Amino acid sequence: MKNKNFILIVLLSIAVVALISCNVDREGKVEDAKENVIEANQDLKEAQALYEKEWQQFKSEAELKINANQKSIDELKTEIKTASSKFKAKYEKEVMVLEQKNAELRKSINEYKYEGKDKWEEYKRDFNNNMDVIANGIKDFFSEKE
């Protein structure tokens, strides 16, 4: 009987030690998970701050380019007034197209909403391509005129 009690006590002791060690291990995993969440939140905040800074710089530069394009378009309008009536309609149409594209870019930059890094990169690429099309149209307009 003493032997059975002794074996029972030893088995219960082993079971208690095993349970306690499992709980300690779980607590360690919970703490690690909490640290990971805190680090991930910090990384997210840093990434958001970096995006915000990049966005403000991009928007500022884009608005400067849009304003410069508008100034060039206004100069084209002034020059068209002195063109012969034969070319006046053609020039007015080309300038109107350039002005419309420039207005669309202004609207696009003002309405853009961040939807993730991939879409942001795609937006920047498309926006810059459209900006180049307008700038080249203005430049080509001057070269055709001369």
Contacts in CASP RR format, 6 or more apart in sequence:
PFRMAT RR
TARGET T0000
AUTHOR 0000-0000-0000
METHOD contacts of the structure
MODEL  1
MKNKNFILIVLLSIAVVALISCNVDREGKVEDAKENVIEANQDLKEAQAL
YEKEWQQFKSEAELKINANQKSIDELKTEIKTASSKFKAKYEKEVMVLEQ
KNAELRKSINEYKYEGKDKWEEYKRDFNNNMDVIANGIKDFFSEKE
51 114 0 8 1.000
51 117 0 8 1.000
51 120 0 8 1.000
55 114 0 8 1.000
58 124 0 8 1.000
59 109 0 8 1.000
62 105 0 8 1.000
62 109 0 8 1.000
62 127 0 8 1.000
62 131 0 8 1.000
63 106 0 8 1.000
63 109 0 8 1.000
65 131 0 8 1.000
65 135 0 8 1.000
66 102 0 8 1.000
66 105 0 8 1.000
66 106 0 8 1.000
66 109 0 8 1.000
66 131 0 8 1.000
69 98 0 8 1.000
69 102 0 8 1.000
69 131 0 8 1.000
69 134 0 8 1.000
69 135 0 8 1.000
69 138 0 8 1.000
70 99 0 8 1.000
70 102 0 8 1.000
72 138 0 8 1.000
73 95 0 8 1.000
73 98 0 8 1.000
73 99 0 8 1.000
73 102 0 8 1.000
73 138 0 8 1.000
76 91 0 8 1.000
76 95 0 8 1.000
76 98 0 8 1.000
76 138 0 8 1.000
76 141 0 8 1.000
76 142 0 8 1.000
77 95 0 8 1.000
79 145 0 8 1.000
80 88 0 8 1.000
80 91 0 8 1.000
80 92 0 8 1.000
80 95 0 8 1.000
83 91 0 8 1.000
91 141 0 8 1.000
91 145 0 8 1.000
94 141 0 8 1.000
95 141 0 8 1.000
98 134 0 8 1.000
98 137 0 8 1.000
98 138 0 8 1.000
98 141 0 8 1.000
101 130 0 8 1.000
101 133 0 8 1.000
101 134 0 8 1.000
102 134 0 8 1.000
104 130 0 8 1.000
105 127 0 8 1.000
105 130 0 8 1.000
105 131 0 8 1.000
105 134 0 8 1.000
108 127 0 8 1.000
109 127 0 8 1.000
112 123 0 8 1.000
114 120 0 8 1.000
END
